[in-house]
Amino acid sequence: MWAEVDLGAIRHNASVLARLVKPAALCAVVKADGYGHGAVPVAKAAIEGGATWLGVALVEEAEELRAAGVDAPVLLLSEPPLDGMAAVVALGLRPTIYTAAALEAAAAAARADAPLPIHVKVDTGMHRVGAGAGDAVKLARAAAERPELLLEGFWTHLAVADEPGNQFTAEQLTRFRAVVDELAAAGVHPPVLHACNSAGALTWPPARHHLVRCGIALYGLAPSLELEGCADLRPAMSLEAKVSLVKRVGAGEGVSYGLRYAPSRETTIATVPIGYADGLTRRLGHIGGEVLIGGRRRPIAGTVTMDQILVDCGDDDVATGDEVALLGRQGDEEITAWDWARRLDTIAYEVVCGIGPRVPRVYT
């Protein structure tokens, strides 16, 4: 088994997004090991394609980038632990700040000869992280007055931009603008305003401001089913394996754990060495999950096990060593992360982030 990551697709997607949002800058979000694609190679490819910033969730993720020689500006999308501020400074990161305690820790850790660039986050309605409007103004004004700090950015995050027609995005942007205007009235002008995730960048041009943060679109996947096809994006990951065993199974014979799948007639069952430990959710075997063998869609037969799946190949001529596409294209057929997501009642983000670490990534 292996996951093939097309770095040419990453470069292409970054280029498409960078051109789309210009003159705003593109921040390529490579948290969660580049959404399962590999943070370091993705970051380098994204920069080659036109991204000028990178976004991560954790200091440790940024440390991996720096260790690999990636020197682009790195924005921490969540406030770092207070005892992690020294590492933030040492690595040259841009921390997001939304509490007074973190602001003080950042100022204490900053070098005397170089102010630490920070980005204050305001919560405009998602209610996950970020300071309320009043507190965000206080934090931004305090940061602007501290010589140890540089108030580089001020931002928010959109909760429903992937739902076309949902007017709460407009409400969030109105709230954001009101806070920015309040700062301006106080003489505070952060040079980098940002609000857009992938969905916002694709569908809300007035909200692009100075920077957009694109994650899922960078990997060639739409933020939602409703936004499929809204830009020329290419999926970067395919997931493949090879048939390890082929056998004939009689009519009515149950297969896999629980014997819940029993063919109505004699059939060929192919074993494929990939399972739920590798990111194939166990439910796929009971809700119509499919793979491609020989360019044809074939159903997963019964329960997905930890290390293997069984595939009903009917009377097809299938042999050990035949390639199996779990995500990707064979001939005229294609299985996408959104195909999985539809069946699993989830999102493509979870599908690609869930491909396990024991699946080797092969870069092309």
C-alpha positions in Angstrom: 0.0 0.0 0.0 1.1 3.6 -0.6 -0.3 7.1 -0.9 1.0 8.9 -4.0 1.3 12.6 -3.5 1.5 14.7 -6.7 3.6 17.7 -5.8 2.9 19.1 -9.3 -0.7 19.2 -8.3 0.2 21.1 -5.1 2.2 23.6 -7.1 -0.7 24.0 -9.6 -3.2 24.5 -6.9 -1.1 27.1 -5.1 -0.6 28.9 -8.4 -4.3 28.9 -9.1 -5.1 30.2 -5.6 -2.3 32.8 -5.6 -3.5 34.2 -8.9 -7.2 34.1 -7.8 -6.7 36.1 -4.6 -4.1 38.6 -5.8 -3.1 41.2 -4.6 -3.7 39.3 -1.3 -1.0 36.9 -0.3 -1.5 33.2 0.0 -0.9 31.4 3.2 -0.6 27.6 2.6 -2.0 25.8 5.6 0.1 22.7 6.2 -1.0 21.7 9.7 -1.8 18.0 10.5 1.2 16.9 8.5 -0.1 18.8 5.5 -3.6 17.3 5.8 -1.9 13.9 5.7 0.1 14.7 2.5 3.4 15.5 4.2 4.0 19.0 5.6 7.6 19.5 4.4 7.3 18.5 0.8 3.9 20.2 0.5 5.2 23.4 2.0 8.1 23.5 -0.4 5.9 22.8 -3.4 3.3 25.4 -2.3 6.0 28.1 -2.0 7.2 27.1 -5.5 3.6 27.6 -6.7 3.2 31.0 -5.3 2.4 30.8 -1.5 4.4 33.2 0.5 3.2 32.3 4.0 2.6 29.0 5.8 0.1 28.1 8.5 0.3 25.5 11.2 -1.5 24.7 14.4 1.4 23.7 16.7 4.9 24.9 17.5 6.1 21.4 16.9 4.8 21.5 13.3 6.6 24.7 12.7 9.8 23.2 14.2 9.6 20.4 11.6 9.4 23.0 8.8 12.4 25.0 10.1 14.5 21.9 10.6 13.9 21.1 6.9 15.2 24.5 5.8 11.8 26.2 5.2 12.3 29.8 6.0 9.0 31.4 4.9 6.9 33.3 7.4 5.0 30.7 9.6 1.7 31.7 11.3 0.6 29.7 14.3 -3.1 29.5 13.9 -3.7 28.7 17.6 -2.3 30.5 20.6 0.8 28.6 21.7 1.3 27.4 25.3 2.7 30.1 27.5 5.8 28.0 28.1 6.3 27.7 24.4 6.9 31.3 23.6 10.7 31.0 23.8 10.5 28.4 21.0 8.2 30.7 19.0 10.9 33.4 19.2 13.7 31.0 18.5 12.0 29.6 15.4 10.9 33.0 14.1 7.2 32.3 14.1 4.1 34.6 14.1 2.0 33.5 17.1 -1.8 34.1 17.2 -2.8 35.8 20.4 -6.2 36.0 22.0 -5.6 36.2 25.7 -3.8 38.8 27.9 -1.6 36.1 29.5 -0.3 35.0 26.1 0.4 38.6 25.2 2.5 39.1 28.3 4.3 35.8 27.7 5.1 36.8 24.1 6.4 40.2 25.3 8.6 38.5 27.9 10.0 36.0 25.4 10.8 38.6 22.7 14.3 39.6 22.0 15.3 43.2 22.9 16.7 43.8 19.4 13.8 42.4 17.4 10.1 42.9 18.1 8.1 39.7 17.9 5.4 39.9 15.1 2.0 38.7 16.5 -1.5 38.3 15.1 -4.5 39.0 17.3 -7.5 36.9 16.6 -11.1 38.2 17.1 -14.0 35.8 17.5 -16.8 37.1 15.2 -19.2 34.2 15.9 -17.7 30.8 15.5 -17.0 30.7 19.3 -14.0 28.3 19.1 -11.0 30.5 19.8 -10.3 34.2 19.6 -11.0 37.1 21.8 -14.4 38.8 21.9 -14.6 42.2 20.1 -13.9 44.4 23.1 -11.0 42.2 24.4 -9.5 41.9 20.9 -9.4 45.7 20.6 -7.7 45.9 24.1 -5.2 43.3 23.1 -4.4 44.9 19.8 -4.0 48.3 21.4 -1.8 46.9 24.1 0.4 45.1 21.5 0.8 48.3 19.5 2.1 50.0 22.6 4.6 47.4 23.5 8.1 47.9 22.0 8.8 44.2 22.3 5.9 43.3 20.0 4.9 44.1 16.5 1.1 44.0 15.8 1.5 42.5 12.4 -1.8 40.9 11.9 -5.5 41.0 13.0 -7.8 38.2 11.9 -10.9 36.1 12.3 -12.2 32.8 11.0 -15.3 32.1 8.9 -17.7 29.4 10.2 -20.0 28.8 7.2 -18.2 30.1 4.1 -18.5 26.6 2.6 -22.3 27.0 2.6 -23.3 29.2 -0.3 -26.1 31.4 0.6 -25.6 31.3 4.3 -25.7 34.9 5.3 -23.9 34.4 8.6 -20.6 34.9 6.6 -21.7 38.4 5.7 -22.6 39.0 9.4 -19.1 37.8 10.5 -17.4 40.0 8.0 -19.5 43.0 9.1 -18.5 42.3 12.7 -14.8 42.0 11.7 -14.9 45.3 9.8 -16.5 47.1 12.8 -13.6 46.0 15.0 -11.0 46.9 12.5 -12.7 50.4 12.2 -12.6 50.7 15.9 -8.9 50.0 15.9 -8.3 52.5 13.1 -10.2 55.2 15.1 -7.7 54.6 17.9 -4.8 54.9 15.5 -4.0 51.2 15.3 -3.6 49.8 11.8 -2.4 46.2 11.6 -0.8 45.8 8.2 -2.1 42.3 7.6 -5.8 41.7 7.9 -7.2 38.2 7.1 -10.5 36.4 7.4 -10.7 33.9 4.5 -10.2 30.1 4.7 -10.4 28.1 1.4 -14.1 28.6 1.1 -13.9 32.3 1.8 -11.0 32.8 -0.6 -12.9 31.0 -3.4 -16.3 32.7 -2.9 -16.0 36.0 -1.0 -13.6 38.3 -3.0 -14.2 41.4 -0.8 -13.1 39.5 2.3 -9.7 38.5 1.0 -8.0 41.6 2.6 -4.2 41.2 2.7 -3.9 37.5 3.2 -5.9 34.3 2.7 -5.4 31.0 4.5 -6.0 28.0 2.2 -5.8 24.5 3.5 -8.2 22.0 1.7 -8.1 23.8 -1.6 -4.3 23.6 -1.7 -4.7 19.8 -1.7 -7.1 20.0 -4.7 -10.3 19.3 -2.8 -13.3 21.6 -2.6 -14.3 22.8 0.9 -17.8 21.4 0.5 -19.8 19.4 -2.1 -21.6 22.7 -3.0 -18.3 24.2 -4.0 -16.9 21.4 -6.2 -15.8 22.7 -9.5 -15.5 26.3 -8.5 -11.8 26.5 -9.3 -9.3 24.5 -11.4 -8.0 22.4 -8.6 -6.3 19.0 -8.9 -6.5 16.4 -6.1 -3.0 15.7 -5.0 -3.3 12.4 -3.2 -4.2 8.9 -4.5 -4.3 5.8 -2.2 -3.3 2.5 -3.7 -2.5 -1.1 -2.9 -2.0 -4.4 -4.6 -4.1 -7.6 -4.4 -2.4 -10.0 -2.0 -4.7 -13.1 -2.4 -7.5 -14.2 -4.7 -10.0 -17.0 -4.0 -13.4 -18.3 -5.1 -16.1 -18.1 -2.5 -19.4 -20.1 -2.8 -22.9 -18.6 -2.8 -24.1 -17.9 0.7 -20.7 -18.1 2.3 -20.0 -15.2 4.7 -16.8 -13.3 4.5 -14.8 -11.1 7.0 -15.6 -10.5 10.7 -19.2 -11.2 11.5 -19.8 -12.9 8.2 -22.2 -10.1 7.4 -21.4 -10.2 3.7 -22.5 -13.3 1.8 -22.6 -13.3 -2.0 -25.7 -14.5 -3.7 -23.7 -16.6 -6.2 -20.2 -17.9 -6.4 -17.7 -15.1 -6.7 -14.1 -14.1 -6.7 -12.9 -12.4 -3.5 -9.7 -10.4 -3.5 -7.8 -9.6 -0.4 -6.1 -6.2 -0.3 -3.6 -5.4 2.5 -4.9 -2.1 3.8 -7.4 -1.6 6.7 -8.8 0.6 9.4 -5.4 1.1 10.9 -4.5 2.8 7.7 -7.5 5.1 7.5 -10.2 3.0 5.9 -13.0 3.6 8.3 -14.5 0.2 9.4 -18.0 1.4 8.3 -17.0 1.5 4.6 -17.6 -2.2 4.2 -21.3 -1.8 5.2 -22.3 1.4 3.5 -21.4 0.7 -0.1 -17.6 1.5 -0.1 -15.9 0.7 -3.3 -12.4 0.4 -4.8 -11.2 0.3 -8.4 -9.6 -2.9 -9.8 -8.9 -3.1 -13.5 -10.6 0.2 -14.1 -13.9 -1.1 -12.6 -15.7 -0.2 -9.4 -15.9 -3.2 -7.0 -17.6 -3.3 -3.6 -15.8 -3.8 -0.4 -17.1 -7.2 0.9 -18.0 -7.1 4.5 -16.2 -5.6 7.5 -13.0 -3.7 7.0 -10.4 -5.3 9.3 -7.4 -3.7 10.9 -4.9 -4.6 8.1 -7.0 -5.9 5.2 -10.2 -5.5 3.2 -12.0 -8.0 1.0 -13.3 -7.0 -2.4 -16.0 -8.8 -4.4 -14.7 -9.0 -8.0 -17.5 -11.2 -9.4 -16.2 -13.2 -12.3 -13.5 -10.7 -13.3 -10.0 -12.0 -14.1 -8.2 -10.7 -11.0 -4.7 -11.8 -10.0 -2.3 -11.3 -7.1 -0.3 -8.2 -7.7 -3.1 -6.3 -9.5 -3.2 -2.6 -8.5 -6.2 -1.4 -6.4 -7.1 2.3 -6.3 -8.9 3.3 -3.1 -8.6 7.0 -3.8 -7.7 8.1 -7.3 -8.3 7.2 -10.9 -8.1 4.0 -13.0 -9.1 4.3 -16.6 -12.3 6.4 -16.9 -13.3 5.8 -13.2 -12.3 7.8 -10.2 -12.9 7.6 -6.5 -12.4 10.9 -4.6 -12.2 11.8 -1.0 -15.6 13.4 -1.3 -17.0 10.0 -2.5 -15.8 8.5 0.8 -17.1 11.5 2.7 -20.6 11.3 1.2 -20.9 7.7 2.3 -19.5 8.4 5.8 -21.5 11.5 6.3 -18.3 13.5 6.9 -16.0 15.8 5.0 -13.0 15.3 2.7 -10.7 16.9 5.2 -11.3 14.0 7.6 -10.7 11.4 4.9 -7.3 12.6 3.8 -6.1 13.6 7.3 -7.1 10.1 8.5 -4.7 8.2 6.1 -2.5 6.5 8.7 1.2 7.0 9.3 2.1 3.4 8.3 1.0 4.2 4.7 4.2 5.3 2.9 3.9 8.6 1.1 5.4 8.5 -2.4 6.1 11.9 -4.0 5.9 12.5 -7.7 
